[in-house]
Amino acid sequence: MYRSALEFLKKWKDNKNRKPLIIRGARQVGKTWLMKFFGKTYYKNVVYVNFDNNKQMKELFYKDFRIERIITGIELYSKNKVNSDNTLLIFDEIQEVPEALASLKYFNENSPEYNIICAGSLLGVALHSGTSFPVGKVEFFDLFPLSFFEFMKALGKDRFLELINKSDFEMANTFREEYIELLRYYYYIGGMPEAVKDYKEYGDFERVREIQERILLSYEQDFSKHAPSEVVPRIRMILNSIPSQLSKENKKFIYGQIREGTRAKDYETALLWLADCGIIHKIHRITTPLIPLKAFEDIKAFKIYILDVGLLSCMVKLDQSVLIEGNELFRRFKGALTEQYVMQQLKTIKGINTYYWTNNRGSAEIDFLIDNGKNIIPLEVKAEVNLKAKSLKVYYEKFKPGISIRTAMTKYKKEDWLINLPLWAIGNIEKIL
């Protein structure tokens, strides 16, 4: 299964000034597979260490941070020689041994020749609980579920993907129905690697649902195992409220929709826990669209999305019959699935920050504002072919952005100030940015 993250990892390997790399991401997005596949493909030797319930490794890193001693211990444990010039060292679930995380500082300062990649599903949670961290001594990469483009590639649709990557929309529009069908499948299957792999092998939507239910259950088990006991019920309530929050016309997160009388401070820890696990994405409202957007965010107003559109489809028990119902699927839940899908694709683009905008009266809203450090690009999401964009027009007349983007079930079209980008080509927005 191809992951675009491999391109980043190859550049990291070739960088003479590389630092130990930490891959962040929710459980079951493919971190372990990616590290092992990268090592097997680009290194002569791979040494894999999983720190989960690993007493020997905990004792090894607990004593001191002398690199020579640590390497010797890893070699004895793995029964494998660690050569700095041709071996990839993989530290999995590194948050389970805080001393191993702290050791990365000494690897970077005293033995930078070693190639080290780490991963941890609950790394963000561990850091907020007081784990020491080698600030400035490591690099980060965030891994998410398969994007729609990666999904197409996984299903063997390389030629269709090639047309989009070349921006050959004249030819791509000829096969518009094929792209829309693939998009319907993606809404249902999503991008969790196990679900995509199983569908490719068996073509069975019921099996896909069972896998998604299993993944959601594993998240529930993580809550019970790792989160403070008093916070666990609130974590579950937030997660269960996401479908109804996204089905509103105004998708701003409302605490009262979780339970009547709920106060924000009662759920702040639960929200932080879900975000640190990578299970949710939280984007804030912007009052004034000026660079940097971070300086103008309204911390009290935000929207929440789950990490994968397929998991959202599973949570709302979307029936597989929608796959043959034409474009009705994209209209479900007032476009909630479509907005979730777009947000999921934006998260895979490095170097951007995402927010949303509403005017003070709340009568106009831009679904996403994208800050790439140079420009602010408004992005309006339409679930259907309807191209009425009152809010986008209000925003344009007020702030005069250099370019605006509307994504819908339409053909590609570039106008003076507006680009109409098909939903199935939203991954191409990176080139526009």
LINZIPE-V893897 format. One record per residue. N is the residue number from 1. RES is the residue in one small letter. PSI is psi in radians with two decimals (NA if undefined). NEAR is the number of other ideal C-beta (glycine too) atoms within 10 Angstrom. D_CENTER is the distance of its C-alpha to the mean C-alpha in Angstrom with 1 decimal. Layout:
n-><N	N>
res-><RES	RES>
psi-><PSI	PSI>
near-><NEAR	NEAR>
d_center-><D_CENTER	D_CENTER>
This chain:
n-><1	2	3	4	5	6	7	8	9	10	11	12	13	14	15	16	17	18	19	20	21	22	23	24	25	26	27	28	29	30	31	32	33	34	35	36	37	38	39	40	41	42	43	44	45	46	47	48	49	50	51	52	53	54	55	56	57	58	59	60	61	62	63	64	65	66	67	68	69	70	71	72	73	74	75	76	77	78	79	80	81	82	83	84	85	86	87	88	89	90	91	92	93	94	95	96	97	98	99	100	101	102	103	104	105	106	107	108	109	110	111	112	113	114	115	116	117	118	119	120	121	122	123	124	125	126	127	128	129	130	131	132	133	134	135	136	137	138	139	140	141	142	143	144	145	146	147	148	149	150	151	152	153	154	155	156	157	158	159	160	161	162	163	164	165	166	167	168	169	170	171	172	173	174	175	176	177	178	179	180	181	182	183	184	185	186	187	188	189	190	191	192	193	194	195	196	197	198	199	200	201	202	203	204	205	206	207	208	209	210	211	212	213	214	215	216	217	218	219	220	221	222	223	224	225	226	227	228	229	230	231	232	233	234	235	236	237	238	239	240	241	242	243	244	245	246	247	248	249	250	251	252	253	254	255	256	257	258	259	260	261	262	263	264	265	266	267	268	269	270	271	272	273	274	275	276	277	278	279	280	281	282	283	284	285	286	287	288	289	290	291	292	293	294	295	296	297	298	299	300	301	302	303	304	305	306	307	308	309	310	311	312	313	314	315	316	317	318	319	320	321	322	323	324	325	326	327	328	329	330	331	332	333	334	335	336	337	338	339	340	341	342	343	344	345	346	347	348	349	350	351	352	353	354	355	356	357	358	359	360	361	362	363	364	365	366	367	368	369	370	371	372	373	374	375	376	377	378	379	380	381	382	383	384	385	386	387	388	389	390	391	392	393	394	395	396	397	398	399	400	401	402	403	404	405	406	407	408	409	410	411	412	413	414	415	416	417	418	419	420	421	422	423	424	425	426	427	428	429	430	431	432	433>
res-><m	y	r	s	a	l	e	f	l	k	k	w	k	d	n	k	n	r	k	p	l	i	i	r	g	a	r	q	v	g	k	t	w	l	m	k	f	f	g	k	t	y	y	k	n	v	v	y	v	n	f	d	n	n	k	q	m	k	e	l	f	y	k	d	f	r	i	e	r	i	i	t	g	i	e	l	y	s	k	n	k	v	n	s	d	n	t	l	l	i	f	d	e	i	q	e	v	p	e	a	l	a	s	l	k	y	f	n	e	n	s	p	e	y	n	i	i	c	a	g	s	l	l	g	v	a	l	h	s	g	t	s	f	p	v	g	k	v	e	f	f	d	l	f	p	l	s	f	f	e	f	m	k	a	l	g	k	d	r	f	l	e	l	i	n	k	s	d	f	e	m	a	n	t	f	r	e	e	y	i	e	l	l	r	y	y	y	y	i	g	g	m	p	e	a	v	k	d	y	k	e	y	g	d	f	e	r	v	r	e	i	q	e	r	i	l	l	s	y	e	q	d	f	s	k	h	a	p	s	e	v	v	p	r	i	r	m	i	l	n	s	i	p	s	q	l	s	k	e	n	k	k	f	i	y	g	q	i	r	e	g	t	r	a	k	d	y	e	t	a	l	l	w	l	a	d	c	g	i	i	h	k	i	h	r	i	t	t	p	l	i	p	l	k	a	f	e	d	i	k	a	f	k	i	y	i	l	d	v	g	l	l	s	c	m	v	k	l	d	q	s	v	l	i	e	g	n	e	l	f	r	r	f	k	g	a	l	t	e	q	y	v	m	q	q	l	k	t	i	k	g	i	n	t	y	y	w	t	n	n	r	g	s	a	e	i	d	f	l	i	d	n	g	k	n	i	i	p	l	e	v	k	a	e	v	n	l	k	a	k	s	l	k	v	y	y	e	k	f	k	p	g	i	s	i	r	t	a	m	t	k	y	k	k	e	d	w	l	i	n	l	p	l	w	a	i	g	n	i	e	k	i	l>
psi-><2.16	2.33	2.28	-0.34	-0.41	-0.58	-0.70	-0.75	-0.63	-0.72	-0.68	-0.78	-0.70	-0.16	2.06	-0.42	0.42	2.67	2.88	2.41	2.32	2.14	2.08	2.64	2.77	2.82	2.43	0.44	-0.02	0.38	-0.86	-0.79	-0.78	-0.81	-0.78	-0.73	-0.74	-0.79	-0.78	-0.58	-0.63	0.02	2.68	-0.54	2.52	2.28	2.05	2.22	2.14	2.10	-0.08	2.10	0.69	1.59	-0.71	-0.79	-0.60	-0.75	-0.63	-0.79	-0.26	-0.53	-1.00	3.13	0.55	2.04	-0.71	-0.75	-0.72	-0.78	-0.74	-0.76	-0.72	-0.69	-0.74	-0.70	-0.77	-0.18	0.72	2.44	2.36	1.81	2.22	-0.43	-0.30	0.24	2.33	2.12	2.14	2.11	1.87	2.58	0.83	-0.37	-0.28	-0.35	1.57	-0.58	-0.59	-0.68	-0.76	-0.52	-0.36	-0.53	-0.74	-0.56	-0.78	-0.73	-0.70	-0.41	1.09	-0.14	-0.31	2.43	1.90	2.20	2.34	2.79	2.69	2.14	-0.54	0.54	-0.76	-0.68	-0.76	-0.70	-0.66	-0.26	0.09	0.13	2.34	2.59	2.40	1.29	2.26	-0.03	0.06	2.87	2.79	2.62	2.26	2.20	2.34	3.04	2.89	2.34	2.99	-0.65	-0.74	-0.62	-0.79	-0.75	-0.69	-0.55	0.16	0.40	0.74	-0.69	-0.65	-0.72	-0.64	-0.67	-0.73	-0.76	-0.53	-0.01	0.57	1.24	-0.41	-0.78	-0.71	-0.66	-0.46	-0.52	0.53	-0.71	-0.60	-0.71	-0.72	-0.69	-0.74	-0.65	-0.69	-0.76	-0.69	-0.67	-0.62	-0.83	-0.67	-2.80	0.18	2.19	-0.72	-0.69	-0.75	-0.79	-0.75	-0.70	-0.71	-0.64	-0.68	-0.35	0.55	1.97	-0.52	-0.68	-0.66	-0.80	-0.70	-0.71	-0.79	-0.70	-0.64	-0.71	-0.79	-0.66	-0.67	-0.60	-0.74	-0.72	-0.63	-0.70	-0.89	-0.59	-0.67	-0.51	2.68	2.41	-0.62	-0.29	-0.40	-0.86	-0.62	-0.61	-0.82	-0.72	-0.70	-0.86	-0.75	-0.34	-0.23	-0.82	-0.76	-0.57	-0.71	-0.29	-0.14	2.72	-0.81	1.96	0.21	2.41	2.18	2.04	-0.63	-0.30	-0.30	-0.87	2.43	2.30	0.06	2.43	2.59	-0.76	-0.38	-0.30	0.06	-0.75	-0.71	-0.71	-0.76	-0.70	-0.81	-0.70	-0.73	-0.51	-0.23	0.20	-0.49	2.74	2.28	2.15	2.44	2.75	2.53	2.37	-0.68	2.04	1.32	2.56	2.34	2.46	-0.53	-0.56	-0.24	0.32	2.55	1.81	-0.24	-0.23	2.12	2.87	2.66	2.36	2.66	2.93	-0.31	2.33	-0.57	-0.68	-0.63	-0.74	-0.67	-0.73	-0.61	0.14	0.79	2.17	2.55	-0.22	-0.40	-0.32	-0.32	0.23	0.42	-2.46	0.08	-0.59	-0.69	-0.26	-0.18	2.53	0.66	0.71	0.22	-0.76	-0.67	-0.78	-0.68	-0.77	-0.82	-0.77	-0.72	-0.64	-0.66	-0.61	-0.39	-0.12	2.06	2.60	0.24	2.69	2.51	2.35	-3.02	2.87	2.43	2.64	2.99	-0.52	-0.24	0.22	-0.17	2.40	2.36	2.15	-0.74	2.40	2.23	2.18	1.95	0.27	-0.33	-0.69	2.80	2.08	2.05	2.41	2.02	2.37	2.21	2.29	-0.34	-2.72	-0.31	2.13	0.25	2.22	1.20	-0.77	-0.71	-0.64	-0.72	-0.80	-0.78	-0.79	-0.51	-0.69	-0.21	1.02	2.67	-0.62	2.55	2.64	2.35	2.23	2.30	-3.06	0.99	3.04	2.78	2.35	2.29	2.16	-3.01	-0.87	0.01	2.38	2.15	1.95	2.16	2.53	-0.66	-0.11	0.32	-0.47	-0.35	-0.10	-0.40	-0.65	-0.63	-0.71	NA>
near-><15	13	21	13	21	14	10	17	22	13	10	16	16	9	10	5	5	16	20	23	20	23	27	19	22	25	18	21	27	24	25	17	15	22	24	16	17	23	22	11	12	15	17	10	15	22	22	15	20	15	21	13	9	18	8	10	23	15	12	22	22	11	11	11	17	12	14	9	12	23	19	13	16	18	14	11	14	14	7	14	11	18	14	12	10	12	21	24	23	23	26	21	23	29	23	19	24	20	19	23	26	16	23	22	19	16	22	19	13	13	14	16	10	19	23	23	26	25	25	25	26	21	25	19	21	21	16	13	13	8	17	11	17	18	7	8	16	18	15	10	18	14	19	21	25	29	21	28	23	22	24	24	19	19	17	9	15	11	9	20	20	14	18	23	14	11	13	13	19	10	12	23	16	11	15	15	9	13	23	18	15	19	23	19	20	23	23	24	28	30	26	24	20	16	27	25	16	17	22	14	9	11	9	12	16	9	14	25	20	14	23	23	14	12	22	15	10	12	21	14	10	19	22	11	9	16	21	13	8	9	18	17	12	23	24	16	14	22	20	11	19	23	19	14	19	23	15	14	7	10	21	17	22	13	17	9	13	19	12	7	8	17	9	10	8	14	21	12	16	23	20	15	25	28	16	18	23	22	23	19	19	13	21	19	19	22	15	10	19	12	13	11	20	11	9	17	18	14	7	9	14	17	22	21	24	25	28	26	27	33	23	24	27	24	16	16	9	20	12	13	10	17	16	10	12	13	13	12	21	22	16	18	19	14	21	22	26	27	22	27	29	24	23	26	21	23	19	20	15	9	9	15	17	19	22	23	23	19	14	7	6	9	10	16	20	26	24	22	22	20	21	14	11	9	12	22	22	24	23	22	20	22	22	15	11	11	15	9	19	11	18	24	15	15	23	17	8	11	15	9	19	9	16	21	21	21	25	20	21	18	15	17	14	12	9	5	13	20	17	17	23	22	22	25	21	24	21	20	21	16	9	14	18>
d_center-><17.4	16.3	13.0	13.0	12.0	15.7	16.9	15.6	17.0	20.3	20.7	20.1	22.8	25.2	24.9	28.1	26.8	23.7	22.8	21.3	17.6	15.2	11.9	9.6	7.2	8.1	11.3	11.7	8.7	11.5	12.0	15.7	16.3	14.9	17.1	20.0	19.9	19.7	22.6	24.6	24.3	24.9	27.0	30.4	29.5	26.6	27.1	24.5	24.8	23.0	23.8	23.4	26.9	28.4	31.6	32.9	29.9	29.9	33.6	33.2	30.9	32.8	36.0	35.3	33.2	35.6	33.6	36.4	36.8	33.1	33.0	36.3	34.9	31.8	34.2	36.4	33.6	32.0	35.4	33.9	34.9	32.4	33.3	31.6	32.0	30.6	28.7	25.0	24.6	21.6	21.2	19.0	18.3	19.9	19.5	22.3	24.8	24.6	27.4	25.4	22.8	25.7	27.3	24.7	26.7	29.8	28.4	27.4	30.7	33.2	31.8	29.2	30.3	28.2	25.0	22.6	19.0	17.6	14.8	14.5	12.6	14.4	14.9	14.1	16.6	19.1	19.1	19.9	22.6	24.5	23.5	24.9	22.6	23.6	22.8	23.1	23.7	20.3	17.5	13.7	10.9	7.2	6.1	3.5	6.0	8.6	8.8	12.2	14.0	13.1	14.1	17.3	18.1	17.7	20.2	22.6	22.3	22.4	25.3	23.5	20.5	23.1	24.6	21.5	20.9	24.6	24.4	27.2	26.8	30.4	30.1	26.6	28.2	30.8	28.3	26.4	27.0	25.5	22.2	22.3	23.0	20.1	17.9	19.6	18.9	15.1	15.3	17.1	15.7	12.0	9.9	10.5	12.6	15.7	15.9	15.8	18.2	20.5	20.8	21.6	24.3	25.8	24.8	25.1	23.0	24.5	23.3	19.7	20.2	21.7	18.7	16.3	18.9	19.1	15.5	15.8	19.1	17.8	15.6	18.9	20.7	18.5	19.4	23.0	23.1	21.3	21.3	24.7	26.7	27.5	23.8	22.8	24.3	22.6	19.1	20.1	21.6	18.6	16.3	19.2	19.7	16.4	17.9	21.1	19.5	17.7	20.9	22.9	24.0	22.9	19.5	20.0	19.4	22.9	23.8	26.9	25.2	24.1	27.8	30.8	31.7	28.4	28.0	25.0	26.1	26.2	22.5	21.1	20.8	19.1	16.4	15.9	15.7	13.0	10.9	12.0	11.0	7.3	8.6	8.7	7.8	11.3	12.9	16.6	19.6	21.4	25.2	26.2	24.1	25.2	23.6	22.0	20.4	19.6	23.3	23.7	21.1	22.5	21.1	22.7	21.1	17.5	15.3	12.8	10.3	9.1	5.8	7.8	10.8	12.9	12.8	13.8	16.5	17.6	17.9	20.2	22.0	21.7	24.6	24.4	27.4	25.1	24.4	27.9	28.3	27.5	25.5	26.0	22.6	21.0	23.4	22.6	21.8	22.6	19.8	17.2	15.5	15.7	14.2	11.3	11.0	11.4	8.9	6.2	8.0	8.5	5.1	6.0	9.4	10.7	13.5	12.9	12.7	12.5	15.2	17.6	21.4	24.4	28.0	30.1	31.7	28.5	30.0	27.4	23.6	21.1	17.8	15.9	17.3	15.7	17.1	17.2	20.0	22.7	22.4	21.1	20.2	20.4	18.5	20.1	18.7	21.5	21.2	24.6	27.0	28.4	28.1	29.6	27.6	29.8	27.1	26.1	29.8	30.4	27.7	29.1	32.7	31.9	29.7	30.4	27.1	27.7	25.4	23.8	21.5	21.8	19.9	21.7	23.4	25.7	26.8	25.8	28.2	28.7	31.0	32.3	29.6	27.1	25.0	24.5	21.4	21.1	18.0	17.9	17.9	15.2	13.5	16.9	16.3	15.5	19.1	20.4	18.8>
